[in-house]
Amino acid sequence: MEKKLRVGILGGTGMVGQRFISLLENHPWFEVVAIAASPRSAGKTYEDAVGDRWKMTTPMPEAVKKMIVYNVMDVEEVASKVDFVFSAVDMTKEEIKKIEEDYAKTETPVVSNNSAHRWTEDVPMVVPEINPEHFKLIEYQKKRLGTKRGFIAVKPNCSIQSYTPAIFALKEFGPKLVVATTYQAISGAGKTFKDWPEMEGNVIPYIAGEEEKSEQEPLRLMGKLVDGHIEKAALPVITTQCLRVPVLNGHTAAVFVNFEKKPTKEEILDRWTNFKGLPQELNLPSAPKHFIQYLEEDNRPQVALDVNYENGFGVSFGRLREDAVFDWKFVGLSHNTIRGAAGGAVLSAELLVAQKYITAK
């Protein structure tokens, strides 16, 4: 790319916003030129607005420290500076819906980490390796919004990345029932142990709204585009429990699956290890070379050893075994703030650029 696209980060002071900024440091296609946040942060340098709340393990990039933070509500001003924005704003669902549409109506594409528009009929919710064809919804959305280049695209819930790719890679065998228990890191709540000391040595067996998302969003990903909307897949039936555990980064899932046609272990491992999607075919900058890895050791995947597989953009599976009740069971692991949040949105933006949905203004 001759000239980098100008990027804005909406909600840039929070944990996911910080992850966007970290991931985009030295990105070959994108350059952060505007950071927007709440009115209380507006007018400060980014360094001052974040203060002692920098939550990444890597230092704050020098390029953003002295940037003056914009008020995220000053839509026209922020939009005038950028070619597109990433959204990680912390507002109510209705407020997020409105502000993301407001940005889109300024002819500024919005690639969102938020859940507000995941079930908006003409907004694509995409994992680039799984359902890139859903980006075709953008043309229907632009007609509704009255825009030529402005639109919203979203990524799904972070926890489903730890098992949905495994199920999708086996779709030829007709997965019909999935039981998944997810063990979710505290960064999924935007927290560190410094913010949430009561999580040390603790497990909380409830995350508000998480089980519904975990059961329904994979069905939209695996659905079909029909007349400007997505018809959800009827199968598999998915039931989940979602627990918060004392881990900083990394969502683990224990998964049980029944199939219409039970695959062999060799068939499962073949489909997983050879699975690739459009990001790999196009060699996108952030695309993992191998999206899925299978680990043979009985004690893998582990958060401490495997969460950063492929720089956090890959997913890891292990402990594949036949079960006394289900056909197969396995354990999955994904990085919740990279593949599951900001990184998934960055990869989606790269694919949107490759497909000419996002261009320079």
C-alpha positions in Angstrom: 0.0 0.0 0.0 1.5 3.3 -1.1 0.0 5.5 1.5 -1.3 4.3 4.9 -5.1 4.7 5.6 -5.8 7.2 8.4 -7.5 5.5 11.3 -9.5 6.8 14.3 -10.1 4.9 17.5 -13.4 5.6 19.2 -13.2 4.8 22.9 -9.4 4.8 22.7 -8.7 5.1 26.5 -10.3 1.8 27.5 -8.7 -1.6 27.5 -9.9 -2.6 24.0 -9.0 0.9 22.7 -5.5 0.4 24.2 -5.2 -3.0 22.5 -6.2 -1.3 19.1 -3.4 1.3 19.6 -0.9 -1.4 20.5 -1.7 -3.6 17.6 -1.7 -0.7 15.1 1.8 0.5 16.1 3.9 0.1 12.9 1.0 -1.5 11.0 1.9 -1.6 7.3 -1.6 -0.4 6.1 -3.0 1.7 8.9 -1.9 4.8 10.9 -3.7 6.0 14.0 -4.3 9.8 13.5 -7.2 10.4 15.8 -8.2 9.1 19.2 -11.6 9.9 20.6 -13.0 9.2 24.1 -15.5 10.6 26.6 -15.8 14.3 27.3 -13.8 14.0 30.5 -10.8 12.8 28.4 -11.3 15.3 25.5 -8.7 18.0 25.3 -6.0 16.1 27.2 -3.0 14.4 25.7 -3.6 10.7 25.3 -0.9 10.0 27.9 -2.6 12.2 30.4 -6.1 10.9 29.6 -5.0 7.3 30.2 -2.8 8.2 33.2 -2.0 5.1 35.3 -4.7 3.1 33.5 -2.4 1.8 30.7 -3.3 -2.0 30.8 -1.1 -3.4 28.1 2.1 -5.3 28.9 4.0 -3.4 26.2 4.7 0.3 26.6 2.4 3.0 25.2 3.5 3.8 21.7 5.4 7.1 21.5 3.4 8.2 18.5 0.2 8.5 20.4 1.4 9.9 23.7 1.1 13.6 22.8 -2.0 13.2 20.6 -4.9 15.4 21.8 -7.9 13.3 22.5 -11.1 14.3 20.7 -14.6 14.2 22.2 -16.2 11.1 20.7 -19.5 13.0 20.4 -17.9 15.5 18.0 -18.6 13.2 15.1 -18.1 15.5 12.2 -14.7 16.7 13.5 -13.3 13.2 14.1 -14.7 11.9 10.9 -13.0 14.7 8.9 -9.6 13.5 10.1 -9.8 9.8 9.2 -10.6 7.3 6.4 -12.3 4.9 8.8 -12.7 4.2 12.5 -12.5 1.3 15.0 -15.1 1.5 17.7 -14.6 0.4 21.3 -16.8 3.0 23.0 -18.2 2.3 26.5 -21.8 3.5 26.3 -25.3 2.0 26.5 -26.3 -0.3 23.7 -28.7 2.3 22.2 -26.1 5.1 22.5 -23.6 2.9 20.7 -26.0 2.1 17.9 -26.7 5.7 17.4 -23.1 7.0 17.5 -21.8 4.2 15.2 -24.6 5.1 12.6 -23.8 8.8 13.0 -20.2 8.1 12.0 -21.2 5.8 9.2 -23.5 8.6 7.8 -20.5 10.9 7.5 -19.2 8.4 4.9 -16.8 6.9 7.5 -16.7 3.1 7.7 -17.0 1.8 11.3 -15.4 -1.5 12.3 -16.8 -2.2 15.7 -15.8 -4.3 18.7 -19.1 -3.6 20.3 -22.1 -5.9 20.6 -24.8 -3.2 19.9 -25.1 -3.9 16.1 -24.5 -7.7 16.1 -28.1 -8.4 15.4 -28.9 -5.4 13.2 -30.3 -7.1 10.1 -28.0 -5.5 7.5 -24.8 -5.2 9.6 -22.3 -8.0 8.9 -20.9 -9.8 12.0 -17.8 -11.5 10.7 -14.9 -13.8 11.6 -12.8 -13.4 8.4 -11.9 -17.0 8.1 -15.5 -18.2 8.7 -18.0 -16.0 6.9 -16.4 -13.2 4.8 -19.3 -13.5 2.3 -21.5 -11.7 4.9 -19.7 -8.5 4.0 -22.1 -8.4 1.1 -24.7 -7.1 3.5 -22.8 -3.8 3.4 -24.4 -2.8 0.1 -27.9 -3.3 1.6 -26.9 -1.3 4.7 -25.6 1.6 2.6 -28.9 1.9 0.9 -30.7 2.1 4.2 -28.2 4.7 5.6 -28.1 6.7 2.4 -24.3 6.4 2.2 -21.8 5.8 -0.6 -18.9 4.5 1.5 -20.1 4.7 5.1 -21.2 1.5 6.9 -20.8 -0.5 10.1 -19.2 -4.0 10.4 -18.9 -5.8 13.6 -17.0 -8.8 15.1 -18.7 -11.4 17.4 -18.3 -12.1 21.1 -14.8 -12.9 22.3 -15.7 -16.2 23.9 -17.0 -18.0 20.8 -13.6 -17.8 19.1 -12.4 -20.5 21.5 -14.8 -23.2 19.9 -16.7 -21.9 16.9 -13.7 -22.3 14.4 -13.4 -25.9 15.5 -17.1 -26.6 14.8 -17.1 -24.6 11.5 -14.1 -26.6 10.2 -16.1 -29.8 10.7 -19.4 -28.6 9.1 -19.3 -31.3 6.5 -20.0 -33.9 9.2 -23.1 -32.1 10.4 -22.5 -30.9 13.9 -25.9 -31.1 15.6 -25.4 -30.5 19.3 -22.6 -28.6 21.1 -22.2 -28.2 24.9 -19.5 -25.7 25.8 -18.3 -24.3 29.1 -16.1 -21.3 28.8 -13.5 -20.2 31.4 -13.1 -16.5 30.6 -10.2 -14.1 31.4 -10.8 -10.9 33.4 -9.5 -8.7 30.6 -12.8 -9.7 28.9 -14.4 -7.4 31.4 -11.8 -4.7 30.7 -10.1 -5.5 34.0 -6.6 -6.3 35.3 -5.9 -7.9 38.7 -4.9 -4.4 39.9 -8.5 -3.2 39.1 -10.2 -6.4 40.3 -8.2 -7.9 43.2 -11.2 -10.0 44.4 -10.7 -12.1 41.3 -7.4 -13.5 42.6 -8.0 -17.1 43.6 -11.6 -16.8 42.7 -14.2 -18.1 40.1 -17.4 -16.3 39.4 -20.0 -18.6 37.7 -21.9 -15.8 35.9 -21.1 -13.2 33.2 -24.1 -11.1 32.3 -25.5 -11.8 28.8 -22.6 -14.1 27.9 -24.4 -17.4 27.6 -27.0 -16.1 25.2 -24.3 -14.5 23.0 -22.3 -17.7 23.2 -25.2 -19.9 22.1 -26.7 -17.6 19.4 -23.8 -15.7 17.7 -22.2 -18.8 16.2 -25.5 -19.6 14.4 -25.4 -16.2 12.8 -21.8 -16.7 11.7 -22.8 -20.0 10.1 -26.0 -18.6 8.6 -26.8 -17.8 5.0 -27.2 -14.4 3.2 -30.8 -14.2 1.9 -32.4 -11.1 0.6 -30.4 -8.6 2.5 -30.3 -10.4 5.9 -28.7 -13.5 7.5 -30.8 -16.6 8.1 -29.4 -18.2 11.2 -28.2 -21.7 10.9 -30.7 -24.2 12.5 -27.9 -26.5 13.7 -26.0 -27.1 15.8 -28.0 -26.5 18.9 -25.6 -24.9 21.3 -25.9 -24.7 25.1 -23.2 -23.0 27.2 -22.1 -22.0 30.7 -19.7 -19.1 31.1 -17.4 -18.6 34.1 -15.0 -15.8 35.0 -11.7 -17.2 36.1 -8.5 -15.7 37.6 -6.6 -15.4 34.3 -5.6 -12.1 32.7 -5.8 -13.0 28.9 -7.2 -16.1 27.3 -10.6 -17.7 27.1 -10.6 -21.5 27.4 -13.5 -23.7 26.4 -14.4 -27.3 27.3 -16.5 -28.6 24.4 -18.7 -31.7 23.7 -20.1 -32.3 20.2 -22.5 -34.7 18.5 -22.6 -35.1 14.7 -25.0 -36.3 12.1 -22.1 -38.3 10.6 -19.5 -39.0 13.2 -16.0 -38.2 11.9 -12.9 -40.2 12.8 -10.1 -38.6 14.9 -8.0 -38.5 11.8 -10.6 -36.7 9.8 -11.1 -34.1 12.6 -7.4 -33.4 12.9 -7.0 -33.2 9.1 -9.8 -30.6 8.9 -8.4 -28.5 11.8 -4.8 -28.5 10.8 -5.5 -27.8 7.1 -8.2 -25.2 7.7 -7.6 -21.8 6.1 -9.7 -18.9 5.0 -9.6 -15.8 2.9 -7.1 -14.0 5.2 -4.6 -16.7 4.7 -5.2 -16.9 0.9 -4.8 -13.1 0.7 -1.8 -13.1 3.1 -3.3 -10.2 5.0 -0.9 -8.4 7.4 -2.4 -9.7 10.6 -3.6 -13.1 9.3 -2.1 -16.1 11.2 -0.3 -18.4 8.8 -2.1 -21.3 10.5 -5.4 -20.3 12.0 -5.8 -23.5 14.0 -3.2 -25.6 15.8 -3.8 -28.9 17.5 -1.6 -29.8 20.4 -1.0 -33.5 21.1 0.1 -33.2 24.8 -2.4 -34.2 27.4 -1.9 -30.9 29.3 -2.4 -28.5 26.4 -3.6 -26.0 25.4 -2.6 -23.9 28.4 -3.1 -20.1 28.7 0.5 -19.7 30.0 2.0 -21.5 27.0 -0.4 -21.1 24.1 -2.5 -17.9 24.4 -0.1 -16.0 22.1 -0.1 -18.5 19.3 0.4 -16.7 16.0 0.7 -13.4 17.9 -2.7 -14.0 19.5 -4.5 -14.3 16.1 -4.6 -18.1 16.0 -6.6 -20.6 18.1 -5.5 -23.7 19.8 -7.2 -27.0 20.4 -6.3 -30.1 22.3 -7.5 -33.1 24.3 -9.6 -34.5 21.5 -11.3 -37.7 22.8 -14.3 -39.8 22.3 -16.9 -39.5 25.0 -19.3 -41.8 26.7 -22.3 -39.6 26.0 -21.2 -37.4 23.0 -19.3 -38.3 19.9 -16.2 -36.2 20.7 -14.9 -33.7 23.3 -12.0 -31.3 23.2 -10.5 -28.1 24.8 -10.1 -24.8 23.0 -8.2 -21.6 23.7 -8.2 -18.2 22.1 -6.7 -14.8 23.0 -9.8 -12.8 24.0 -8.5 -9.2 23.4 -6.5 -10.0 20.3 -8.4 -12.6 18.2 -11.5 -12.1 20.3 -11.6 -8.3 20.3 -9.3 -5.6 18.8 -7.3 -8.0 16.7 -10.3 -9.6 15.1 -11.5 -6.2 14.2 -8.1 -5.2 12.7 -8.1 -8.4 10.6 -11.7 -7.6 9.4 -10.6 -4.1 8.5 -7.7 -5.6 6.5 -10.1 -7.8 4.6 -12.5 -4.9 4.0 -9.6 -3.0 2.5 -8.5 -5.9 0.3 -12.1 -6.1 -0.9 -12.3 -2.4 -1.6 -15.0 -1.7 1.0 -12.6 0.6 2.8 -10.6 3.1 0.7 -9.0 6.5 1.3 -11.4 9.4 1.4 
